[in-house]
Amino acid sequence: MQTPLLRTCSLSNLNSQNRPPPTDNPSKMVNPSSKPHTVNPTTAHTHTIIFLHGRGSNALEFHNEIFESQTSTSLFLPQLLPGIKWVFPCAPLQHAYLEDEELHQWFDMSSIQNAQESPEVQRPGLWSSARRLMGVIEDEAEIVGMRKIILAGISQGCATAVFTLLATGVRVGGFFGLCGWLPLADEMQSVEAREGEEGEMPVLLQHCRDDWVVPVENGEFLRDGLEELGMSVKWKCFEKGGHWLNEPEGVDEIVAFVKSIMENK
């Protein structure tokens, strides 16, 4: 399967007043309940998938759910991708504006369906989560190399992963996102696409039309926004699947996408 290609981008020209001050050691700034959950490969370790859960979930819960998703052959992701190490970062437990209670979230929001509302509420958490995620990415890069890392996310985890890719310009081996959106879209207008010196990065986005949490229009806006930044995105929209991935076709697509990266890197 031929995969689409992504040209990496940089937010270096964003207004610096939008950025919170840097931290000394972002990879260590986690409480015990927010440590990544790791599943080791069952054969020789060749690649790592770093997969971000959605808002209100956590690393262990999401790991259990995604590993229960089956392909059309009734097999599960670890069975079809035995050489993959899975790393599930966990969002911090913090007070949520909408629910007025503590839950795991990558950044706070005032609206889920209108994801562009109140960027000032979202911005601090996005930058903090991007720093923390970069710590995880860099740790894995020391083991397998940056180009053998695949970044992924669902819902708010997808939005956080997209922001991290754009904000840092980091070049990993590939990215796939499920039922996500483009965060801080107005600020993305100042991003300039740039050609990569070492090749381009495959990207896959999936969304289900019956998603009752994140409207499919938000996913289409993400797709269009990334394409406007110079990216070539493979887009898969399914009629059924809700706020999750379509089974089994969506799982089949992920497996094929990951295998295509493994064959080329």
Number of C-alpha atoms within 10 A of each C-alpha: 9 10 18 17 18 26 22 23 23 19 21 14 10 15 10 10 7 13 13 13 11 10 12 8 10 17 18 12 17 15 11 9 13 16 19 21 16 15 14 15 18 13 11 11 14 17 28 27 21 23 27 31 28 26 19 14 15 25 23 16 13 19 19 10 10 16 13 13 17 18 20 12 8 8 16 18 18 18 12 13 17 16 18 26 23 20 22 25 22 30 29 22 18 14 15 18 13 11 9 8 10 13 17 22 24 28 24 24 22 18 12 17 15 12 22 18 15 14 19 13 14 19 19 16 19 25 22 19 26 22 21 21 23 18 17 19 23 15 14 20 17 9 14 14 17 19 18 22 28 26 24 25 24 27 24 29 28 27 27 28 31 24 23 22 20 22 21 16 17 15 22 20 24 25 28 24 28 26 31 31 32 25 23 19 16 10 13 19 13 15 17 16 20 14 12 13 7 8 13 19 23 25 24 24 24 25 32 24 18 16 18 11 13 23 22 23 13 19 25 20 15 22 22 16 17 21 15 14 20 18 23 21 22 18 17 15 18 19 11 15 17 18 21 21 24 24 15 16 15 24 20 18 17 19 17 16 22 22 15 15 22 20 7 8 12
